[in-house]
Amino acid sequence: MLIDDGLELLDEAECKTLLAQGSLGRVGMTAGALPVILPVNYSVVDGDVVFRTGEGTKLRASRDGAVVAFEVDSYDVAAGTGWSVLAVGRAREITDAEELDRCRALGLAPWADGERTSFVRMHPEVLTGRRIPER
């Protein structure tokens, strides 16, 4: 187990396991040269992060093939323990009909009400994680 400044560094396998367990995360990207971090409900499909969205910042980023960050975490206030996983990769809008059908079958609800019929997929090119160990 590697420790960095009091945090346990997670290996890629552990990061993948934790990423797959979550359902609510945050997508970070640049909009108008400023950082933006937005919540999304997501699923992991074949190791990739998939989420629904509508017209706006996230969909524009995926259409541009932008590099995005995706973060998911968990924290137990009473125990003072938690973990965080960060994935970085290119976002892309899913347009293939068969792939869209598979995504729709996930039953993935969007973060908020409204017209959110598009799906975005991000393949993690960098995957890192940290855990606050039990004391």
N, CA, C and O atoms as a GROMACS GRO file, in nm:
protein
  540
    1MET      N    1   0.085  -0.117   0.000
    1MET     CA    2   0.000   0.000   0.000
    1MET      C    3   0.089   0.124   0.000
    1MET      O    4   0.173   0.141   0.089
    2LEU      N    5   0.072   0.208  -0.099
    2LEU     CA    6   0.147   0.333  -0.106
    2LEU      C    7   0.071   0.443  -0.032
    2LEU      O    8  -0.051   0.457  -0.047
    3ILE      N    9   0.143   0.520   0.046
    3ILE     CA   10   0.085   0.633   0.119
    3ILE      C   11   0.152   0.761   0.072
    3ILE      O   12   0.274   0.768   0.061
    4ASP      N   13   0.070   0.861   0.043
    4ASP     CA   14   0.120   0.991   0.001
    4ASP      C   15   0.055   1.097   0.088
    4ASP      O   16  -0.065   1.123   0.077
    5ASP      N   17   0.133   1.158   0.174
    5ASP     CA   18   0.085   1.266   0.261
    5ASP      C   19  -0.039   1.222   0.339
    5ASP      O   20  -0.134   1.299   0.352
    6GLY      N   21  -0.037   1.100   0.391
    6GLY     CA   22  -0.146   1.049   0.474
    6GLY      C   23  -0.260   0.985   0.398
    6GLY      O   24  -0.353   0.933   0.459
    7LEU      N   25  -0.255   0.986   0.265
    7LEU     CA   26  -0.360   0.925   0.183
    7LEU      C   27  -0.308   0.798   0.118
    7LEU      O   28  -0.196   0.794   0.066
    8GLU      N   29  -0.390   0.693   0.119
    8GLU     CA   30  -0.356   0.569   0.051
    8GLU      C   31  -0.379   0.589  -0.098
    8GLU      O   32  -0.487   0.631  -0.139
    9LEU      N   33  -0.279   0.560  -0.180
    9LEU     CA   34  -0.293   0.569  -0.325
    9LEU      C   35  -0.353   0.438  -0.376
    9LEU      O   36  -0.302   0.330  -0.346
   10LEU      N   37  -0.459   0.447  -0.452
   10LEU     CA   38  -0.528   0.329  -0.500
   10LEU      C   39  -0.473   0.286  -0.636
   10LEU      O   40  -0.441   0.369  -0.720
   11ASP      N   41  -0.464   0.156  -0.655
   11ASP     CA   42  -0.418   0.107  -0.785
   11ASP      C   43  -0.534   0.112  -0.885
   11ASP      O   44  -0.648   0.135  -0.847
   12GLU      N   45  -0.503   0.089  -1.011
   12GLU     CA   46  -0.603   0.101  -1.117
   12GLU      C   47  -0.720   0.005  -1.097
   12GLU      O   48  -0.834   0.043  -1.122
   13ALA      N   49  -0.694  -0.116  -1.053
   13ALA     CA   50  -0.801  -0.214  -1.033
   13ALA      C   51  -0.899  -0.165  -0.926
   13ALA      O   52  -1.020  -0.176  -0.944
   14GLU      N   53  -0.848  -0.112  -0.816
   14GLU     CA   54  -0.934  -0.060  -0.710
   14GLU      C   55  -1.013   0.061  -0.759
   14GLU      O   56  -1.130   0.076  -0.726
   15CYS      N   57  -0.948   0.147  -0.836
   15CYS     CA   58  -1.017   0.264  -0.893
   15CYS      C   59  -1.133   0.220  -0.982
   15CYS      O   60  -1.242   0.277  -0.973
   16LYS      N   61  -1.111   0.120  -1.066
   16LYS     CA   62  -1.217   0.070  -1.154
   16LYS      C   63  -1.333   0.013  -1.073
   16LYS      O   64  -1.449   0.035  -1.106
   17THR      N   65  -1.302  -0.061  -0.967
   17THR     CA   66  -1.405  -0.118  -0.881
   17THR      C   67  -1.489  -0.009  -0.816
   17THR      O   68  -1.612  -0.016  -0.817
   18LEU      N   69  -1.424   0.091  -0.760
   18LEU     CA   70  -1.496   0.200  -0.693
   18LEU      C   71  -1.576   0.284  -0.793
   18LEU      O   72  -1.689   0.324  -0.764
   19LEU      N   73  -1.520   0.310  -0.910
   19LEU     CA   74  -1.589   0.386  -1.013
   19LEU      C   75  -1.718   0.314  -1.053
   19LEU      O   76  -1.822   0.378  -1.071
   20ALA      N   77  -1.711   0.183  -1.067
   20ALA     CA   78  -1.827   0.104  -1.109
   20ALA      C   79  -1.935   0.098  -1.001
   20ALA      O   80  -2.051   0.071  -1.033
   21GLN      N   81  -1.900   0.122  -0.875
   21GLN     CA   82  -1.997   0.115  -0.766
   21GLN      C   83  -2.082   0.240  -0.753
   21GLN      O   84  -2.190   0.237  -0.694
   22GLY      N   85  -2.035   0.350  -0.808
   22GLY     CA   86  -2.104   0.478  -0.791
   22GLY      C   87  -2.217   0.497  -0.889
   22GLY      O   88  -2.235   0.419  -0.983
   23SER      N   89  -2.293   0.605  -0.865
   23SER     CA   90  -2.400   0.642  -0.959
   23SER      C   91  -2.410   0.794  -0.975
   23SER      O   92  -2.476   0.841  -1.068
   24LEU      N   93  -2.345   0.869  -0.887
   24LEU     CA   94  -2.345   1.015  -0.895
   24LEU      C   95  -2.201   1.063  -0.893
   24LEU      O   96  -2.125   1.032  -0.801
   25GLY      N   97  -2.164   1.140  -0.994
   25GLY     CA   98  -2.028   1.192  -1.003
   25GLY      C   99  -2.031   1.334  -1.056
   25GLY      O  100  -2.137   1.394  -1.072
   26ARG      N  101  -1.913   1.386  -1.084
   26ARG     CA  102  -1.899   1.522  -1.135
   26ARG      C  103  -1.808   1.522  -1.257
   26ARG      O  104  -1.703   1.458  -1.260
   27VAL      N  105  -1.853   1.595  -1.360
   27VAL     CA  106  -1.775   1.610  -1.482
   27VAL      C  107  -1.712   1.748  -1.479
   27VAL      O  108  -1.781   1.849  -1.459
   28GLY      N  109  -1.580   1.753  -1.499
   28GLY     CA  110  -1.509   1.880  -1.505
   28GLY      C  111  -1.459   1.906  -1.645
   28GLY      O  112  -1.403   1.818  -1.710
   29MET      N  113  -1.481   2.030  -1.692
   29MET     CA  114  -1.438   2.067  -1.827
   29MET      C  115  -1.415   2.217  -1.830
   29MET      O  116  -1.431   2.286  -1.730
   30THR      N  117  -1.377   2.265  -1.945
   30THR     CA  118  -1.358   2.408  -1.963
   30THR      C  119  -1.471   2.463  -2.048
   30THR      O  120  -1.508   2.404  -2.150
   31ALA      N  121  -1.526   2.575  -2.005
   31ALA     CA  122  -1.631   2.643  -2.081
   31ALA      C  123  -1.595   2.792  -2.085
   31ALA      O  124  -1.590   2.858  -1.981
   32GLY      N  125  -1.571   2.843  -2.203
   32GLY     CA  126  -1.533   2.984  -2.214
   32GLY      C  127  -1.405   3.014  -2.140
   32GLY      O  128  -1.392   3.120  -2.079
   33ALA      N  129  -1.309   2.923  -2.144
   33ALA     CA  130  -1.178   2.934  -2.080
   33ALA      C  131  -1.184   2.932  -1.928
   33ALA      O  132  -1.085   2.964  -1.862
   34LEU      N  133  -1.299   2.893  -1.871
   34LEU     CA  134  -1.313   2.883  -1.726
   34LEU      C  135  -1.347   2.740  -1.687
   34LEU      O  136  -1.414   2.670  -1.762
   35PRO      N  137  -1.301   2.696  -1.570
   35PRO     CA  138  -1.335   2.560  -1.526
   35PRO      C  139  -1.481   2.550  -1.484
   35PRO      O  140  -1.536   2.640  -1.421
   36VAL      N  141  -1.543   2.438  -1.521
   36VAL     CA  142  -1.681   2.409  -1.486
   36VAL      C  143  -1.687   2.266  -1.434
   36VAL      O  144  -1.630   2.176  -1.495
   37ILE      N  145  -1.756   2.245  -1.324
   37ILE     CA  146  -1.775   2.112  -1.268
   37ILE      C  147  -1.924   2.092  -1.247
   37ILE      O  148  -1.989   2.168  -1.176
   38LEU      N  149  -1.979   1.987  -1.311
   38LEU     CA  150  -2.123   1.966  -1.311
   38LEU      C  151  -2.157   1.824  -1.266
   38LEU      O  152  -2.089   1.729  -1.306
   39PRO      N  153  -2.260   1.808  -1.183
   39PRO     CA  154  -2.299   1.674  -1.138
   39PRO      C  155  -2.374   1.598  -1.246
   39PRO      O  156  -2.447   1.656  -1.326
   40VAL      N  157  -2.354   1.466  -1.248
   40VAL     CA  158  -2.426   1.378  -1.340
   40VAL      C  159  -2.450   1.244  -1.272
   40VAL      O  160  -2.370   1.198  -1.191
   41ASN      N  161  -2.562   1.181  -1.307
   41ASN     CA  162  -2.581   1.040  -1.276
   41ASN      C  163  -2.512   0.964  -1.388
   41ASN      O  164  -2.516   1.006  -1.504
   42TYR      N  165  -2.448   0.854  -1.355
   42TYR     CA  166  -2.368   0.783  -1.456
   42TYR      C  167  -2.374   0.633  -1.435
   42TYR      O  168  -2.418   0.583  -1.332
   43SER      N  169  -2.327   0.562  -1.535
   43SER     CA  170  -2.302   0.418  -1.529
   43SER      C  171  -2.164   0.394  -1.589
   43SER      O  172  -2.110   0.478  -1.660
   44VAL      N  173  -2.109   0.279  -1.559
   44VAL     CA  174  -1.985   0.236  -1.621
   44VAL      C  175  -2.020   0.124  -1.719
   44VAL      O  176  -2.080   0.024  -1.681
   45VAL      N  177  -1.981   0.143  -1.845
   45VAL     CA  178  -2.008   0.047  -1.951
   45VAL      C  179  -1.875   0.009  -2.015
   45VAL      O  180  -1.808   0.092  -2.076
   46ASP      N  181  -1.837  -0.117  -2.000
   46ASP     CA  182  -1.710  -0.165  -2.055
   46ASP      C  183  -1.593  -0.077  -2.009
   46ASP      O  184  -1.501  -0.050  -2.087
   47GLY      N  185  -1.597  -0.034  -1.884
   47GLY     CA  186  -1.489   0.048  -1.828
   47GLY      C  187  -1.499   0.196  -1.858
   47GLY      O  188  -1.418   0.274  -1.808
   48ASP      N  189  -1.597   0.237  -1.939
   48ASP     CA  190  -1.614   0.378  -1.974
   48ASP      C  191  -1.726   0.440  -1.892
   48ASP      O  192  -1.822   0.372  -1.856
   49VAL      N  193  -1.715   0.569  -1.865
   49VAL     CA  194  -1.818   0.644  -1.795
   49VAL      C  195  -1.920   0.689  -1.899
   49VAL      O  196  -1.884   0.746  -2.002
   50VAL      N  197  -2.050   0.664  -1.872
   50VAL     CA  198  -2.158   0.702  -1.961
   50VAL      C  199  -2.261   0.782  -1.881
   50VAL      O  200  -2.300   0.742  -1.771
   51PHE      N  201  -2.304   0.896  -1.936
   51PHE     CA  202  -2.409   0.974  -1.871
   51PHE      C  203  -2.499   1.039  -1.975
   51PHE      O  204  -2.461   1.057  -2.090
   52ARG      N  205  -2.620   1.075  -1.930
   52ARG     CA  206  -2.717   1.144  -2.016
   52ARG      C  207  -2.702   1.294  -1.996
   52ARG      O  208  -2.662   1.340  -1.889
   53THR      N  209  -2.734   1.368  -2.102
   53THR     CA  210  -2.730   1.513  -2.092
   53THR      C  211  -2.818   1.573  -2.201
   53THR      O  212  -2.866   1.502  -2.289
   54GLY      N  213  -2.838   1.701  -2.193
   54GLY     CA  214  -2.912   1.774  -2.294
   54GLY      C  215  -2.821   1.875  -2.360
   54GLY      O  216  -2.700   1.874  -2.338
   55GLU      N  217  -2.879   1.961  -2.441
   55GLU     CA  218  -2.800   2.067  -2.505
   55GLU      C  219  -2.734   2.152  -2.397
   55GLU      O  220  -2.797   2.187  -2.298
   56GLY      N  221  -2.608   2.184  -2.417
   56GLY     CA  222  -2.539   2.269  -2.321
   56GLY      C  223  -2.391   2.234  -2.313
   56GLY      O  224  -2.333   2.178  -2.406
   57THR      N  225  -2.332   2.269  -2.202
   57THR     CA  226  -2.187   2.262  -2.182
   57THR      C  227  -2.131   2.122  -2.202
   57THR      O  228  -2.034   2.104  -2.275
   58LYS      N  229  -2.192   2.022  -2.139
   58LYS     CA  230  -2.138   1.886  -2.147
   58LYS      C  231  -2.149   1.829  -2.288
   58LYS      O  232  -2.057   1.764  -2.338
   59LEU      N  233  -2.262   1.854  -2.353
   59LEU     CA  234  -2.281   1.802  -2.488
   59LEU      C  235  -2.188   1.872  -2.587
   59LEU      O  236  -2.131   1.808  -2.676
   60ARG      N  237  -2.171   2.003  -2.572
   60ARG     CA  238  -2.077   2.076  -2.660
   60ARG      C  239  -1.936   2.020  -2.642
   60ARG      O  240  -1.864   2.000  -2.740
   61ALA      N  241  -1.896   1.996  -2.517
   61ALA     CA  242  -1.762   1.941  -2.492
   61ALA      C  243  -1.745   1.806  -2.560
   61ALA      O  244  -1.640   1.777  -2.617
   62SER      N  245  -1.849   1.722  -2.553
   62SER     CA  246  -1.838   1.589  -2.614
   62SER      C  247  -1.835   1.598  -2.766
   62SER      O  248  -1.765   1.520  -2.831
   63ARG      N  249  -1.908   1.691  -2.823
   63ARG     CA  250  -1.906   1.708  -2.969
   63ARG      C  251  -1.772   1.760  -3.017
   63ARG      O  252  -1.731   1.735  -3.130
   64ASP      N  253  -1.703   1.833  -2.930
   64ASP     CA  254  -1.569   1.885  -2.963
   64ASP      C  255  -1.459   1.784  -2.932
   64ASP      O  256  -1.342   1.808  -2.963
   65GLY      N  257  -1.494   1.669  -2.870
   65GLY     CA  258  -1.393   1.571  -2.830
   65GLY      C  259  -1.302   1.623  -2.720
   65GLY      O  260  -1.184   1.588  -2.714
   66ALA      N  261  -1.358   1.706  -2.634
   66ALA     CA  262  -1.278   1.770  -2.529
   66ALA      C  263  -1.228   1.668  -2.426
   66ALA      O  264  -1.292   1.566  -2.402
   67VAL      N  265  -1.114   1.699  -2.369
   67VAL     CA  266  -1.064   1.622  -2.255
   67VAL      C  267  -1.141   1.670  -2.133
   67VAL      O  268  -1.148   1.789  -2.105
   68VAL      N  269  -1.200   1.575  -2.060
   68VAL     CA  270  -1.277   1.607  -1.940
   68VAL      C  271  -1.224   1.526  -1.823
   68VAL      O  272  -1.157   1.424  -1.839
   69ALA      N  273  -1.255   1.575  -1.706
   69ALA     CA  274  -1.225   1.501  -1.583
   69ALA      C  275  -1.357   1.451  -1.527
   69ALA      O  276  -1.459   1.519  -1.538
   70PHE      N  277  -1.354   1.334  -1.467
   70PHE     CA  278  -1.472   1.279  -1.402
   70PHE      C  279  -1.431   1.233  -1.264
   70PHE      O  280  -1.333   1.160  -1.249
   71GLU      N  281  -1.506   1.276  -1.163
   71GLU     CA  282  -1.470   1.243  -1.025
   71GLU      C  283  -1.589   1.184  -0.953
   71GLU      O  284  -1.702   1.232  -0.967
   72VAL      N  285  -1.563   1.081  -0.876
   72VAL     CA  286  -1.664   1.020  -0.789
   72VAL      C  287  -1.596   0.993  -0.655
   72VAL      O  288  -1.477   0.963  -0.649
   73ASP      N  289  -1.674   1.005  -0.548
   73ASP     CA  290  -1.615   0.985  -0.415
   73ASP      C  291  -1.719   0.939  -0.316
   73ASP      O  292  -1.839   0.934  -0.345
   74SER      N  293  -1.671   0.905  -0.199
   74SER     CA  294  -1.756   0.866  -0.087
   74SER      C  295  -1.684   0.907   0.041
   74SER      O  296  -1.562   0.898   0.050
   75TYR      N  297  -1.762   0.953   0.138
   75TYR     CA  298  -1.702   0.995   0.265
   75TYR      C  299  -1.793   0.956   0.379
   75TYR      O  300  -1.914   0.981   0.374
   76ASP      N  301  -1.736   0.895   0.482
   76ASP     CA  302  -1.809   0.859   0.603
   76ASP      C  303  -1.769   0.959   0.711
   76ASP      O  304  -1.659   0.952   0.766
   77VAL      N  305  -1.859   1.051   0.741
   77VAL     CA  306  -1.829   1.158   0.836
   77VAL      C  307  -1.797   1.102   0.974
   77VAL      O  308  -1.701   1.145   1.038
   78ALA      N  309  -1.876   1.006   1.020
   78ALA     CA  310  -1.857   0.951   1.155
   78ALA      C  311  -1.722   0.881   1.169
   78ALA      O  312  -1.655   0.896   1.271
   79ALA      N  313  -1.684   0.806   1.067
   79ALA     CA  314  -1.557   0.731   1.074
   79ALA      C  315  -1.438   0.815   1.030
   79ALA      O  316  -1.323   0.781   1.062
   80GLY      N  317  -1.463   0.923   0.958
   80GLY     CA  318  -1.353   1.005   0.908
   80GLY      C  319  -1.275   0.937   0.796
   80GLY      O  320  -1.157   0.965   0.777
   81THR      N  321  -1.342   0.848   0.722
   81THR     CA  322  -1.277   0.777   0.612
   81THR      C  323  -1.349   0.808   0.482
   81THR      O  324  -1.465   0.851   0.483
   82GLY      N  325  -1.282   0.787   0.372
   82GLY     CA  326  -1.344   0.808   0.243
   82GLY      C  327  -1.247   0.778   0.132
   82GLY      O  328  -1.131   0.742   0.154
   83TRP      N  329  -1.296   0.794   0.011
   83TRP     CA  330  -1.213   0.771  -0.107
   83TRP      C  331  -1.259   0.863  -0.219
   83TRP      O  332  -1.370   0.916  -0.217
   84SER      N  333  -1.171   0.880  -0.316
   84SER     CA  334  -1.198   0.961  -0.433
   84SER      C  335  -1.128   0.899  -0.553
   84SER      O  336  -1.011   0.859  -0.544
   85VAL      N  337  -1.200   0.891  -0.665
   85VAL     CA  338  -1.143   0.839  -0.790
   85VAL      C  339  -1.158   0.947  -0.896
   85VAL      O  340  -1.265   1.007  -0.911
   86LEU      N  341  -1.051   0.971  -0.970
   86LEU     CA  342  -1.049   1.070  -1.077
   86LEU      C  343  -1.014   1.000  -1.209
   86LEU      O  344  -0.912   0.932  -1.219
   87ALA      N  345  -1.101   1.019  -1.308
   87ALA     CA  346  -1.077   0.966  -1.443
   87ALA      C  347  -1.064   1.084  -1.538
   87ALA      O  348  -1.139   1.181  -1.528
   88VAL      N  349  -0.969   1.074  -1.630
   88VAL     CA  350  -0.949   1.180  -1.729
   88VAL      C  351  -0.946   1.115  -1.866
   88VAL      O  352  -0.877   1.015  -1.888
   89GLY      N  353  -1.020   1.173  -1.959
   89GLY     CA  354  -1.022   1.121  -2.095
   89GLY      C  355  -1.105   1.210  -2.186
   89GLY      O  356  -1.158   1.312  -2.143
   90ARG      N  357  -1.115   1.170  -2.311
   90ARG     CA  358  -1.192   1.248  -2.409
   90ARG      C  359  -1.340   1.209  -2.404
   90ARG      O  360  -1.375   1.091  -2.403
   91ALA      N  361  -1.424   1.310  -2.402
   91ALA     CA  362  -1.569   1.287  -2.407
   91ALA      C  363  -1.611   1.278  -2.553
   91ALA      O  364  -1.556   1.346  -2.640
   92ARG      N  365  -1.710   1.194  -2.578
   92ARG     CA  366  -1.767   1.188  -2.712
   92ARG      C  367  -1.916   1.160  -2.701
   92ARG      O  368  -1.960   1.080  -2.619
   93GLU      N  369  -1.992   1.226  -2.786
   93GLU     CA  370  -2.135   1.201  -2.792
   93GLU      C  371  -2.158   1.065  -2.856
   93GLU      O  372  -2.093   1.031  -2.955
   94ILE      N  373  -2.249   0.989  -2.800
   94ILE     CA  374  -2.282   0.860  -2.859
   94ILE      C  375  -2.388   0.883  -2.966
   94ILE      O  376  -2.495   0.938  -2.939
   95THR      N  377  -2.356   0.841  -3.089
   95THR     CA  378  -2.448   0.861  -3.201
   95THR      C  379  -2.484   0.731  -3.271
   95THR      O  380  -2.582   0.726  -3.346
   96ASP      N  381  -2.407   0.625  -3.249
   96ASP     CA  382  -2.434   0.496  -3.310
   96ASP      C  383  -2.566   0.440  -3.256
   96ASP      O  384  -2.586   0.435  -3.135
   97ALA      N  385  -2.657   0.399  -3.345
   97ALA     CA  386  -2.792   0.355  -3.306
   97ALA      C  387  -2.789   0.237  -3.209
   97ALA      O  388  -2.863   0.236  -3.110
   98GLU      N  389  -2.706   0.137  -3.236
   98GLU     CA  390  -2.699   0.020  -3.148
   98GLU      C  391  -2.643   0.058  -3.010
   98GLU      O  392  -2.693   0.012  -2.908
   99GLU      N  393  -2.541   0.142  -3.009
   99GLU     CA  394  -2.484   0.185  -2.882
   99GLU      C  395  -2.585   0.269  -2.803
   99GLU      O  396  -2.593   0.257  -2.681
  100LEU      N  397  -2.661   0.354  -2.872
  100LEU     CA  398  -2.766   0.433  -2.806
  100LEU      C  399  -2.872   0.342  -2.744
  100LEU      O  400  -2.918   0.366  -2.633
  101ASP      N  401  -2.911   0.237  -2.816
  101ASP     CA  402  -3.010   0.142  -2.763
  101ASP      C  403  -2.958   0.076  -2.635
  101ASP      O  404  -3.032   0.061  -2.538
  102ARG      N  405  -2.830   0.038  -2.635
  102ARG     CA  406  -2.771  -0.022  -2.514
  102ARG      C  407  -2.771   0.078  -2.399
  102ARG      O  408  -2.799   0.041  -2.285
  103CYS      N  409  -2.741   0.203  -2.428
  103CYS     CA  410  -2.739   0.306  -2.323
  103CYS      C  411  -2.878   0.332  -2.269
  103CYS      O  412  -2.896   0.345  -2.148
  104ARG      N  413  -2.977   0.340  -2.356
  104ARG     CA  414  -3.116   0.361  -2.311
  104ARG      C  415  -3.162   0.247  -2.223
  104ARG      O  416  -3.239   0.268  -2.130
  105ALA      N  417  -3.115   0.125  -2.250
  105ALA     CA  418  -3.154   0.008  -2.172
  105ALA      C  419  -3.094   0.010  -2.031
  105ALA      O  420  -3.138  -0.067  -1.945
  106LEU      N  421  -2.996   0.095  -2.007
  106LEU     CA  422  -2.936   0.104  -1.873
  106LEU      C  423  -3.034   0.161  -1.770
  106LEU      O  424  -3.017   0.140  -1.650
  107GLY      N  425  -3.136   0.233  -1.817
  107GLY     CA  426  -3.229   0.297  -1.725
  107GLY      C  427  -3.165   0.413  -1.650
  107GLY      O  428  -3.207   0.447  -1.539
  108LEU      N  429  -3.066   0.472  -1.710
  108LEU     CA  430  -2.991   0.580  -1.647
  108LEU      C  431  -3.074   0.708  -1.645
  108LEU      O  432  -3.109   0.762  -1.750
  109ALA      N  433  -3.106   0.755  -1.526
  109ALA     CA  434  -3.184   0.879  -1.512
  109ALA      C  435  -3.090   0.999  -1.519
  109ALA      O  436  -2.978   0.994  -1.469
  110PRO      N  437  -3.136   1.107  -1.581
  110PRO     CA  438  -3.053   1.228  -1.581
  110PRO      C  439  -3.051   1.290  -1.442
  110PRO      O  440  -3.135   1.259  -1.358
  111TRP      N  441  -2.955   1.378  -1.418
  111TRP     CA  442  -2.937   1.445  -1.289
  111TRP      C  443  -3.058   1.531  -1.256
  111TRP      O  444  -3.100   1.535  -1.140
  112ALA      N  445  -3.114   1.599  -1.352
  112ALA     CA  446  -3.227   1.690  -1.328
  112ALA      C  447  -3.333   1.671  -1.434
  112ALA      O  448  -3.307   1.611  -1.539
  113ASP      N  449  -3.451   1.722  -1.407
  113ASP     CA  450  -3.558   1.715  -1.505
  113ASP      C  451  -3.522   1.795  -1.629
  113ASP      O  452  -3.429   1.876  -1.628
  114GLY      N  453  -3.595   1.771  -1.734
  114GLY     CA  454  -3.571   1.844  -1.858
  114GLY      C  455  -3.537   1.750  -1.971
  114GLY      O  456  -3.530   1.628  -1.954
  115GLU      N  457  -3.517   1.806  -2.085
  115GLU     CA  458  -3.487   1.731  -2.208
  115GLU      C  459  -3.340   1.689  -2.207
  115GLU      O  460  -3.253   1.769  -2.240
  116ARG      N  461  -3.314   1.566  -2.168
  116ARG     CA  462  -3.177   1.514  -2.164
  116ARG      C  463  -3.174   1.378  -2.233
  116ARG      O  464  -3.172   1.274  -2.168
  117THR      N  465  -3.175   1.383  -2.364
  117THR     CA  466  -3.187   1.260  -2.443
  117THR      C  467  -3.056   1.215  -2.505
  117THR      O  468  -3.050   1.108  -2.566
  118SER      N  469  -2.952   1.294  -2.491
  118SER     CA  470  -2.821   1.258  -2.548
  118SER      C  471  -2.739   1.181  -2.445
  118SER      O  472  -2.755   1.199  -2.324
  119PHE      N  473  -2.651   1.096  -2.496
  119PHE     CA  474  -2.561   1.020  -2.410
  119PHE      C  475  -2.417   1.056  -2.444
  119PHE      O  476  -2.382   1.076  -2.561
  120VAL      N  477  -2.335   1.065  -2.342
  120VAL     CA  478  -2.192   1.095  -2.356
  120VAL      C  479  -2.114   0.980  -2.297
  120VAL      O  480  -2.151   0.922  -2.194
  121ARG      N  481  -2.003   0.947  -2.363
  121ARG     CA  482  -1.915   0.840  -2.316
  121ARG      C  483  -1.775   0.895  -2.302
  121ARG      O  484  -1.727   0.971  -2.387
  122MET      N  485  -1.708   0.857  -2.193
  122MET     CA  486  -1.570   0.899  -2.171
  122MET      C  487  -1.488   0.777  -2.132
  122MET      O  488  -1.516   0.711  -2.032
  123HIS      N  489  -1.386   0.748  -2.212
  123HIS     CA  490  -1.294   0.638  -2.182
  123HIS      C  491  -1.180   0.694  -2.097
  123HIS      O  492  -1.106   0.781  -2.143
  124PRO      N  493  -1.164   0.643  -1.974
  124PRO     CA  494  -1.055   0.694  -1.890
  124PRO      C  495  -0.918   0.660  -1.947
  124PRO      O  496  -0.882   0.543  -1.961
  125GLU      N  497  -0.843   0.762  -1.980
  125GLU     CA  498  -0.704   0.744  -2.023
  125GLU      C  499  -0.610   0.752  -1.903
  125GLU      O  500  -0.502   0.693  -1.904
  126VAL      N  501  -0.653   0.825  -1.801
  126VAL     CA  502  -0.582   0.835  -1.674
  126VAL      C  503  -0.683   0.804  -1.565
  126VAL      O  504  -0.793   0.860  -1.564
  127LEU      N  505  -0.646   0.717  -1.473
  127LEU     CA  506  -0.735   0.678  -1.364
  127LEU      C  507  -0.654   0.672  -1.236
  127LEU      O  508  -0.562   0.591  -1.222
  128THR      N  509  -0.688   0.760  -1.141
  128THR     CA  510  -0.616   0.766  -1.014
  128THR      C  511  -0.716   0.770  -0.900
  128THR      O  512  -0.831   0.808  -0.918
  129GLY      N  513  -0.669   0.731  -0.783
  129GLY     CA  514  -0.757   0.735  -0.667
  129GLY      C  515  -0.679   0.744  -0.538
  129GLY      O  516  -0.562   0.708  -0.529
  130ARG      N  517  -0.750   0.794  -0.437
  130ARG     CA  518  -0.693   0.808  -0.303
  130ARG      C  519  -0.797   0.769  -0.201
  130ARG      O  520  -0.917   0.783  -0.223
  131ARG      N  521  -0.750   0.720  -0.088
  131ARG     CA  522  -0.839   0.682   0.021
  131ARG      C  523  -0.784   0.739   0.151
  131ARG      O  524  -0.663   0.736   0.176
  132ILE      N  525  -0.873   0.791   0.234
  132ILE     CA  526  -0.837   0.830   0.370
  132ILE      C  527  -0.843   0.702   0.451
  132ILE      O  528  -0.951   0.648   0.471
  133PRO      N  529  -0.730   0.653   0.500
  133PRO     CA  530  -0.731   0.526   0.571
  133PRO      C  531  -0.795   0.539   0.709
  133PRO      O  532  -0.798   0.647   0.768
  134GLU      N  533  -0.846   0.426   0.758
  134GLU     CA  534  -0.899   0.424   0.894
  134GLU      C  535  -0.787   0.452   0.992
  134GLU      O  536  -0.673   0.412   0.971
  135ARG      N  537  -0.822   0.521   1.097
  135ARG     CA  538  -0.721   0.558   1.198
  135ARG      C  539  -0.714   0.455   1.307
  135ARG      O  540  -0.634   0.470   1.400
   0.00000   0.00000   0.00000
